[in-house]
Amino acid sequence: MNSLTLSLMPYAGPLLVGLIVLQFIIILWLWHNHGEIRRLEGRIRRLLETGESLDLAAVLERFHDLGEVNEAINRLQEKVQDLQVGLDKSFSRIGLVRFNAFPDTGSDLSFALAILNREGHGFILSSLYARDETRVFIKPIHNGRSNYRLSEEEEKALAMAMGLINPDKVAV
């Protein structure tokens, strides 16, 4: 050991300067890393929208929760698409016109009811009320049209269901 010390003695000055420079570089590097850590902690606080100092485990737990939320949103979007397919085929357009079919009856007991889906497919149900009898008719509707002749009341009910006339302005 003594021989090693004696052999390094002529280089003691440059070694001391080298070690001081190395120490100075390490101090600068630590100071830079400290600044980076503070900057990242600030970004994490802003990300979590809180002023508390949180550790990395809390941040990772928050991201895990966000992953579960994204999975739930994806499942909900699939269900909404399934519901949309069913809704497109369901009856969602309705038009109703009440009227007095025969002058000898006292009030508007007859009616024409149009029930359609979004594509204009469905039917018109008509009921004609008389003192002695009531008759009920049903006529299919495809693309907003019927192959059968429609009465004026049925046409108004169909136009109402198609959204072509306002229900408040129907007067027979």
Stockholm file with secondary structure:
# STOCKHOLM 1.0

chainA/1-172         MNSLTLSLMPYAGPLLVGLIVLQFIIILWLWHNHGEIRRLEGRIRRLLETGESLDLAAVLERFHDLGEVNEAINRLQEKVQDLQVGLDKSFSRIGLVRFNAFPDTGSDLSFALAILNREGHGFILSSLYARDETRVFIKPIHNGRSNYRLSEEEEKALAMAMGLINPDKVAV
#=GR chainA/1-172 SS CHHHHHHHGGGHHHHHHHHHHHHHHHHHHHHHHHHHHHHHHHHHHHHHTCSSCCCHHHHHHHHHHHHHHHHHHHHHHHHHHHHHHHHHHSEEEEEEEEECCSTTSSSCCEEEEEEEETTSCEEEEEEEECSSCEEEEEEEEBTTBCSSCCCHHHHHHHHHHHTSSCGGGCCC
#=GC SS_cons         CHHHHHHHGGGHHHHHHHHHHHHHHHHHHHHHHHHHHHHHHHHHHHHHTCSSCCCHHHHHHHHHHHHHHHHHHHHHHHHHHHHHHHHHHSEEEEEEEEECCSTTSSSCCEEEEEEEETTSCEEEEEEEECSSCEEEEEEEEBTTBCSSCCCHHHHHHHHHHHTSSCGGGCCC
//
